Amino acid sequence: MNPPASDLRDSLESARWFRNAGTMAAKSDNRTLFLSNWPDAFTACRAESWEQICRVTANLLFEYVAKIDPQEAREWQEAVAEMFQYTADLLPRKAIDIIQTQTPTPVFISSLAWTVQHALLEAEFCGGTGPLWYGALADWIVKGHFPCGWSGVWPKGGRLIVL
């Protein structure tokens, strides 16, 4: 992993995930819709629109990487495998309380894994420049929240849904 990806990995490792779930962030704006409970978050991350946004943003990330450095784009699948292995280890450790105390849907784990994986890929290939969608989502996780959906028309209208 390059330094930006390594830094993000360290931030994810050291953060206490979900510690602020259900509370509004001290700094919030009209671009964020805060949820107050896990059942609503599980419903939000199951929405087809959220899944579509995640697919589109992942494709945009890969297209950006391929455009700026076709050689690096050839290393994409290898990096995906590395990030998948890392998130497969990280998520059960960081989400254990939610898994044990709530009734999460399988989509909760896959949505969380997708976000973390792609934030690491974004940091690995873009190094803090270019698309920063997943880095922004990972920042919510590091701050103790769960980004779980979108309300309204994406990307220009609407708000990110966060628990």
C-alpha positions, 0 to 999 in steps of 0.5 A: 500500500502507498502512504495515503492508503496506509494512512487510511488503513491506520485511521480505520484500524484505530477508530472506534467505529459507530461510536456516534451512530444515531447522533448528529455530527457537530458539524453538519450541513444541509447535504447530510440527512442523519438517521437516529437508529440502526433499523432505518440505516439497514433499510437505507443501505438496502435501497436500490438507489444506494446500490446503483450509486455505489456501482456508478462511483466505483466505475467512475473511480476505475475509469479515472485510474485508467485515464490517468495511468493505464499501467496502474489500471492493469494492477486494479484486480490485484489491488482489489484482491488485497483490499478484499482480504484486508476488509474481510479481516477488518469488518468483523472486528470493527462491526462486532458490536453491531453484528451481536446487538442489532439484526443487521441485514447481509447488505449492511456488511456488504455495503460497509465492505464495499465502502471501505474497500473502495476508499482504500482503492481510491487512496491507493490509486488516487493518493488523495487526488481525483475522485474522493467519494469513497474517502469522504464516506470512510471519513464518516466511518472514522468519525463513528458514523455509518454512511448508508444511503442517499436521499434525493437525486444524485449527485447534484441534488439530495443528501447523503444519509448517515447514521 
